[in-house]
Amino acid sequence: MTSAYAATPGGLLLVLAVMLPAAAVLAMLVLGPRRTRVVALATLALGLVVALAIGLELVRSGTALIYVLGNWQPPLGIALRADGLSVMMLAVTAVVMAATGLFARDLFGLDLATADGRLGTSFWTLLMGLWSGLNLVFVSQDLFNLYVALELLTFAAVPLVCLDGRGETMAAALRYLMFALLGSMLYLLGAGLLYGAYGTLDIRLIASASQHGPAMAIALALMIPGLLAKAALFPLHLWLPPAHAGAPAAASAVLSALVIKAPVFLILRLVADIAPPGSAAVAGQVLAVLGAASILFCSIMALRQERLKLMIAYSTVAQIGYLFIVFPLAGVGDGTAPWGTIAWTGGALQLTSHALAKAAMFMAAGIVAEAVGHDRIRDLGGFGRAPPLPPPTFGWAGLSLMGIPPSGGFIAKCLLLTAAAIGGHLWLALTILAGGLLAGGYVFPVMDRALATPAEPLLLRKPIPLRLELVPLVLAVLAVALGFLPLAPFGLLQIGRPDIALAVSP
């Protein structure tokens, strides 16, 4: 079995996307706490430029970007590859990371009174590690290399959960670690089976094999549940609400918007790229059932929460469910190309709008908690009076979660609903409608508390800089602005697909 990878002119940008945050970590360790924030912010700016350059090169060339490490072709070497979906994820990651950096600039700086930079240094270092791991997930073609990227994500995300050192956040982080390690073990076992059966871990080479035996089905049955544990899909979601609700607001924004998307992205790759049609169809149906259950159950759980951040965390699990109902709606496993369907575009839009809206919501909730000292919803009456911008931020982001026009979430859910109606998936159509109504059930009460006139004015524990409030507002506006995209399949998502014909097997 040989590979036909051919490096493209823009392929080196993929290496830069992965190595730039990693190089920033080394620079932070060398320069010390006083330069940590400066290095991080400069890296975030450069990372945005790199993501933009990758996108422009992809559109210009009209084909996937490829870089072969050391010029060693798979299966001996490792290839990096970015198609339209990968580039979209790189761009969303860069935008959310940059916004998180601006938001955290004042929260994780050097304590000038004590010259103690341990908290800030830890946060910025872990943030850069997360970014490098995420980018590697989106461009790597080697299943073991992807395992390494997932582990990098885990060991950067878990400390972010318990950055404040409190007992409850330590317990949440340990629970997160246990689920993540279980997922890693299952994923690695499946990867080992694939290597034994095919003699390679390269995605394209495995997909181009002429025959698939029982090892493929067993491997997928191990790897997909392992990734589901990391993605926190129902019923493997138990670690996410306490972990995301207890983490600092800047960390929660990244964890909810980006980190759990990495295993979702890999599940898409496994089912759409590697699995034979029969296995892909079965896996897609099972994932759709779990996704629908996640939408309904976790939306109801969000309704019952008394804390704002905990409600947003359960909402995260519910909204992730929409990404898994894409499989049957896009016809994955039925022999057609799913990436040209409106369901595939709807799933991509849901992924993007959710990342922007959820990051905005967690930041807004963090600002409220910082200003008044708590995030108990029933005691937040009139919190829209000061600070002034979190309520509109929450409202604009909520439009996307509920699927109300003109938000990006509306376009995403409209495309998915249309695909469900055309394909005769009545139960999925009803789930999408019910999910939107339930989302309104937990968004509107928060807005009601924001606009209410309290019996006693809320006492602000500390003033909040206006620039801190503007960052999540911009993200929420971007989530709504996505709603002005046309209701049609995106050409960007079709660049580089299908790619199996480029791999040959003698």
C-alpha positions in Angstrom: 0.0 0.0 0.0 1.5 3.3 -1.1 0.4 6.9 -0.7 0.1 9.7 -3.3 0.6 12.7 -1.0 2.1 15.6 -2.8 3.1 18.6 -0.8 1.3 21.9 -1.9 2.9 25.4 -1.9 0.9 26.5 1.2 1.5 23.2 3.1 4.2 24.8 5.3 1.5 27.1 6.8 0.0 24.0 8.5 3.3 23.3 10.3 3.3 27.0 11.4 -0.2 26.7 12.7 0.8 23.9 15.0 4.3 25.0 16.0 3.6 28.7 16.6 1.7 28.2 19.9 4.2 25.5 20.9 7.1 27.9 20.3 5.3 30.5 22.4 5.3 28.0 25.3 9.0 27.6 25.1 9.5 31.4 24.8 7.4 31.9 28.0 9.5 29.4 29.9 12.7 31.2 28.8 11.5 34.8 29.3 9.7 34.3 32.6 6.5 35.6 34.1 7.0 39.3 33.2 6.9 38.5 29.4 4.3 35.7 29.5 1.3 37.8 28.6 3.1 39.8 25.9 4.3 36.6 24.2 0.8 35.1 24.4 -0.9 38.1 22.9 1.7 38.5 20.2 1.2 34.8 19.3 -2.5 35.1 19.2 -2.2 38.0 16.7 0.2 36.0 14.5 -2.0 33.0 14.8 -4.9 34.9 13.3 -2.7 35.9 10.4 -1.6 32.3 9.8 -5.2 31.1 9.9 -6.2 33.8 7.4 -3.3 32.9 5.1 -4.3 29.2 5.2 -7.9 30.1 4.3 -6.8 32.3 1.4 -4.4 29.7 0.1 -7.1 27.0 0.2 -9.6 29.2 -1.7 -6.9 30.3 -4.2 -5.7 26.8 -5.0 -9.1 25.1 -4.8 -7.5 22.0 -3.4 -6.5 20.7 0.0 -3.2 21.9 1.5 -0.7 19.1 2.2 2.7 19.0 4.0 4.7 15.7 4.3 6.9 15.9 7.4 10.6 15.2 6.5 9.4 14.3 3.0 8.8 10.8 4.3 5.6 9.5 2.6 3.1 7.5 4.7 3.0 4.9 6.0 6.6 5.5 7.0 6.0 9.2 7.6 3.3 11.6 8.7 1.3 14.0 6.5 -0.6 17.1 7.5 -3.6 17.9 5.4 -6.2 20.6 5.6 -9.4 20.6 3.5 -12.4 23.0 3.8 -13.7 21.7 7.1 -10.2 21.7 8.6 -9.6 25.3 7.5 -13.0 26.4 8.9 -12.0 24.9 12.3 -8.6 26.5 12.2 -10.3 29.9 11.6 -12.9 29.5 14.3 -10.2 28.4 16.8 -8.0 31.4 16.0 -10.9 33.8 16.4 -12.1 32.4 19.7 -8.5 32.1 21.0 -7.8 35.7 20.2 -11.0 36.9 21.9 -10.1 34.8 24.9 -6.7 36.4 25.1 -8.2 39.9 25.0 -10.7 38.9 27.6 -8.1 37.4 29.9 -5.5 40.1 29.4 -6.5 41.9 32.6 -7.5 38.8 34.5 -4.3 36.9 34.2 -1.5 39.4 34.3 1.5 39.9 36.6 0.6 40.8 40.2 2.7 43.9 40.5 2.4 44.0 44.3 4.0 40.6 44.8 5.7 40.0 41.4 3.9 36.6 41.5 3.2 35.5 38.0 2.4 31.8 38.6 -1.3 32.0 37.9 -0.9 34.1 34.8 2.0 32.0 33.5 0.1 28.8 34.1 -3.0 30.2 32.2 -1.2 31.5 29.2 1.1 28.5 28.9 -1.9 26.1 29.0 -3.8 28.2 26.6 -1.0 28.0 24.0 -0.7 24.3 24.6 -4.5 23.9 24.0 -4.2 25.9 20.7 -1.3 23.8 19.4 -3.2 20.6 20.2 -6.4 21.8 18.6 -4.6 22.8 15.4 -2.8 19.4 15.3 -6.2 17.6 15.5 -7.6 19.6 12.6 -4.7 19.0 10.2 -3.2 15.6 11.1 -3.8 12.5 9.0 -2.1 10.0 11.3 -4.3 8.3 14.0 -1.5 8.0 16.5 -0.5 11.5 15.9 -4.1 12.4 16.6 -3.9 10.5 19.8 -0.9 12.6 20.9 -2.9 15.7 20.0 -5.8 14.5 22.1 -3.5 13.9 25.1 -2.0 17.3 24.8 -5.5 18.7 24.9 -6.4 16.7 28.0 -3.3 17.6 30.0 -3.7 21.3 29.1 -7.5 21.4 29.7 -7.6 19.6 33.0 -5.4 22.1 34.8 -7.4 25.0 33.4 -10.5 23.6 35.1 -8.9 23.7 38.6 -6.7 26.8 38.1 -8.1 28.4 41.2 -7.1 25.5 43.4 -10.5 25.1 45.1 -11.6 21.7 46.3 -14.7 21.5 44.2 -12.8 22.5 41.0 -10.1 19.9 41.8 -12.8 17.2 42.1 -14.3 18.3 38.8 -10.9 18.2 37.1 -10.2 14.7 38.4 -13.6 13.5 37.1 -12.7 15.1 33.8 -9.3 13.4 33.8 -10.9 10.0 34.5 -13.3 10.3 31.6 -10.6 11.6 29.3 -8.2 8.8 30.1 -10.9 6.2 29.6 -11.6 7.7 26.2 -7.9 7.8 25.4 -7.5 4.1 26.3 -10.4 3.1 24.1 -9.2 5.2 21.2 -5.7 3.8 21.4 -7.0 0.2 21.5 -8.9 0.9 18.3 -5.9 2.5 16.6 -3.8 -0.5 17.5 -6.4 -2.8 15.9 -6.4 -0.7 12.7 -2.6 -0.8 12.6 -2.5 -4.6 13.0 -5.1 -5.0 10.2 -3.8 -2.4 7.7 -0.2 -1.9 8.6 -0.7 1.9 8.7 -2.4 4.6 10.7 -2.8 7.1 7.9 -6.5 7.9 7.4 -6.4 8.0 3.6 -4.5 4.8 3.3 -6.9 2.9 5.6 -9.9 4.4 3.7 -8.4 3.3 0.4 -8.0 -0.3 1.4 -9.9 -2.6 -1.0 -11.4 -4.8 1.8 -12.5 -4.1 5.4 -12.7 -7.0 7.8 -14.1 -7.3 11.3 -11.1 -5.3 12.8 -12.6 -2.1 11.3 -16.0 -2.6 13.0 -14.4 -3.5 16.3 -11.9 -0.6 16.1 -14.7 1.9 15.4 -16.8 0.4 18.3 -13.9 1.2 20.6 -12.7 4.6 19.2 -16.0 6.3 18.8 -17.2 5.7 22.4 -13.8 6.8 23.6 -14.1 10.1 21.6 -17.7 10.5 22.9 -16.4 10.4 26.4 -14.1 13.3 25.6 -16.9 15.2 23.7 -19.3 14.8 26.7 -22.2 13.5 24.6 -25.1 12.1 26.6 -24.9 9.8 28.6 -21.1 10.4 28.9 -21.6 14.0 29.8 -21.3 13.8 33.6 -17.9 15.4 33.8 -18.6 18.5 31.8 -21.1 20.6 33.8 -19.1 20.7 37.0 -15.8 21.2 35.1 -16.9 24.0 32.9 -19.1 25.7 35.5 -16.2 25.8 38.0 -13.4 26.9 35.7 -12.4 30.5 35.3 -14.6 32.3 32.7 -11.8 32.6 30.1 -11.1 28.8 30.5 -14.8 27.9 30.4 -15.1 29.8 27.1 -12.3 27.9 25.4 -13.3 24.5 26.9 -16.9 24.8 25.8 -16.4 26.5 22.5 -13.4 24.6 21.2 -11.9 21.7 23.2 -14.9 19.4 23.0 -15.1 20.1 19.3 -11.8 18.3 18.7 -13.2 14.7 19.4 -16.4 15.6 17.5 -14.2 16.5 14.5 -12.4 13.2 14.8 -15.7 11.3 14.9 -16.7 13.0 11.7 -13.4 11.9 10.2 -13.8 8.3 11.3 -17.4 7.9 10.2 -17.3 9.9 7.0 -13.7 9.0 5.8 -12.7 5.7 7.2 -15.8 3.6 8.0 -17.1 1.5 5.1 -20.7 2.4 4.1 -22.5 -0.3 6.1 -20.6 0.6 9.3 -20.9 4.3 8.7 -24.7 4.0 8.3 -25.1 2.1 11.6 -22.7 4.4 13.5 -24.6 7.4 12.1 -27.9 6.1 13.3 -26.6 5.4 16.8 -24.9 8.8 17.0 -28.1 10.5 15.9 -30.1 8.8 18.6 -27.6 9.8 21.3 -27.5 13.3 19.8 -31.3 13.7 20.0 -31.3 12.4 23.6 -28.5 14.9 24.4 -30.6 17.7 23.0 -33.7 16.9 25.0 -32.3 15.6 28.3 -29.6 18.2 28.8 -31.9 21.0 27.7 -34.3 19.9 30.5 -31.4 19.8 32.9 -30.4 23.3 31.9 -33.9 24.5 32.8 -33.5 23.2 36.3 -30.2 24.8 37.1 -29.9 27.6 39.7 -26.4 28.8 38.7 -25.9 30.7 35.5 -22.6 29.0 34.5 -24.0 25.6 35.3 -27.0 26.3 33.1 -24.7 27.3 30.3 -22.6 24.2 30.8 -25.7 21.9 30.4 -26.7 23.9 27.4 -23.3 23.1 25.9 -24.0 19.4 26.0 -27.5 19.9 24.5 -26.2 22.0 21.6 -23.4 19.5 20.9 -26.2 17.0 20.2 -27.1 18.8 16.9 -23.7 17.9 15.5 -24.5 14.2 15.8 -27.9 14.2 14.1 -26.1 15.4 10.9 -25.0 11.8 10.0 -28.3 10.4 8.8 -29.5 13.8 7.6 -26.4 14.1 5.3 -26.8 10.6 4.1 -23.5 9.3 5.6 -23.1 5.7 4.7 -25.6 5.6 1.9 -23.0 5.8 -0.9 -23.5 9.5 -1.7 -21.1 12.4 -0.9 -22.4 14.0 2.3 -20.3 17.2 2.1 -22.4 18.6 -0.7 -25.7 18.4 1.3 -27.4 21.2 3.2 -27.2 19.0 6.3 -23.4 19.0 6.2 -23.4 22.8 5.8 -26.0 23.0 8.6 -23.7 21.0 10.9 -20.7 23.1 10.1 -22.7 26.3 10.8 -24.0 24.9 14.0 -20.4 24.1 15.1 -19.2 27.6 14.2 -22.2 29.5 15.7 -22.1 27.4 18.9 -18.4 28.1 19.4 -18.9 31.9 19.1 -22.2 32.0 21.1 -21.0 29.7 23.9 -17.7 31.5 24.4 -19.6 34.8 24.6 -22.0 33.4 27.1 -19.4 32.0 29.4 -17.5 35.3 29.3 -20.6 37.3 30.0 -21.5 35.0 33.0 -17.9 35.4 34.3 -18.2 39.2 34.1 -21.5 39.1 36.1 -20.0 36.7 38.7 -16.9 39.0 39.0 -19.1 42.1 39.4 -21.6 40.9 41.9 -19.7 38.0 43.5 -22.0 35.1 42.5 -24.0 33.7 39.6 -27.2 32.5 41.3 -29.9 33.2 38.8 -32.6 34.0 41.3 -30.5 36.6 43.0 -29.5 38.4 39.8 -32.6 40.6 39.5 -31.7 43.8 37.7 -28.1 42.7 36.8 -28.7 44.4 33.4 -28.2 47.8 35.0 -24.6 47.4 35.9 -22.5 46.1 34.2 -24.5 47.0 31.1 -23.2 44.8 28.3 -23.5 41.2 29.6 -27.3 41.1 29.2 -27.3 42.1 25.5 -24.4 39.7 25.0 -26.4 36.9 26.6 -29.4 37.8 24.6 -27.6 37.9 21.2 -25.9 34.6 21.9 -29.2 33.1 23.1 -30.7 33.9 19.7 -28.2 31.5 18.1 -28.9 28.8 20.7 -32.7 29.0 20.2 -32.4 29.2 16.4 -34.2 32.6 16.1 -33.5 34.7 13.0 -31.3 36.3 11.9 -28.7 34.3 13.9 -26.3 31.8 12.7 -28.0 29.2 14.8 -31.2 29.8 12.9 -29.6 29.2 9.6 -27.9 26.0 10.9 -31.1 24.6 12.5 -33.2 25.7 9.4 -30.8 23.7 7.2 -31.0 20.7 9.5 -34.7 20.9 9.8 -35.1 21.1 6.0 -32.9 18.1 5.5 -34.9 16.2 8.1 -38.2 17.1 6.3 -36.8 16.2 2.9 -35.3 12.9 4.1 -38.4 11.9 6.0 -36.7 11.9 9.4 -39.8 13.1 11.4 -38.3 12.3 14.8 -35.2 14.4 14.1 -37.3 17.3 12.9 -39.4 17.2 16.1 -36.2 17.0 18.1 -34.8 20.1 16.4 -38.0 22.0 17.1 -38.2 20.8 20.7 -34.6 21.7 21.3 -35.2 25.3 20.1 -38.2 25.7 22.4 -36.3 24.3 25.4 -33.4 26.6 24.7 -35.9 29.5 24.9 -37.0 28.1 28.2 -33.6 28.6 29.8 -32.5 31.8 27.9 -35.6 33.9 28.5 -35.7 33.6 32.3 -32.2 34.9 32.5 -33.1 37.9 30.3 -36.1 38.4 32.5 -33.9 38.6 35.6 -31.6 41.0 33.8 -34.5 43.4 33.0 -36.3 43.1 36.3 -36.4 45.8 38.9 -34.9 44.4 42.1 -36.3 45.1 45.5 -32.8 46.1 46.5 -30.1 47.3 44.0 -27.3 44.8 43.3 -24.1 45.8 45.0 -21.1 45.7 42.7 -18.1 44.1 44.2 -15.7 45.7 41.7 -16.0 47.8 38.6 -15.7 46.0 35.3 -13.7 47.7 32.5 -15.8 48.4 29.4 -13.2 46.7 27.1 -13.7 43.5 29.1 -17.4 43.6 28.3 -16.9 44.4 24.6 -15.1 41.1 23.9 -18.0 38.7 24.5 -20.4 41.2 22.9 -18.4 41.1 19.6 -18.4 37.3 19.7 -22.2 37.2 20.2 -22.7 39.7 17.3 -20.5 37.4 15.1 -22.7 34.4 16.0 -25.7 36.4 14.8 -24.0 37.8 11.7 -23.5 34.2 10.5 -27.2 34.2 9.9 -26.8 36.4 6.8 -25.0 33.6 5.0 -27.1 32.0 2.1 -29.2 28.9 2.7 -27.1 26.7 0.4 -24.2 24.2 0.7 -20.9 26.0 1.3 -18.4 25.5 -1.5 -15.6 25.9 1.1 -16.6 22.7 2.8 -16.3 20.8 -0.5 -12.7 21.8 -1.2 -10.5 18.8 -0.8 -13.4 16.4 -0.7 -13.6 13.6 -1.7 -9.9 12.7 -1.3 -9.8 8.9 -1.2 -9.1 8.8 -5.0 -5.8 10.4 -4.3 -4.6 7.4 -2.4 -3.8 4.3 -4.3 -3.4 0.7 -3.3 -1.5 -1.8 -5.5 
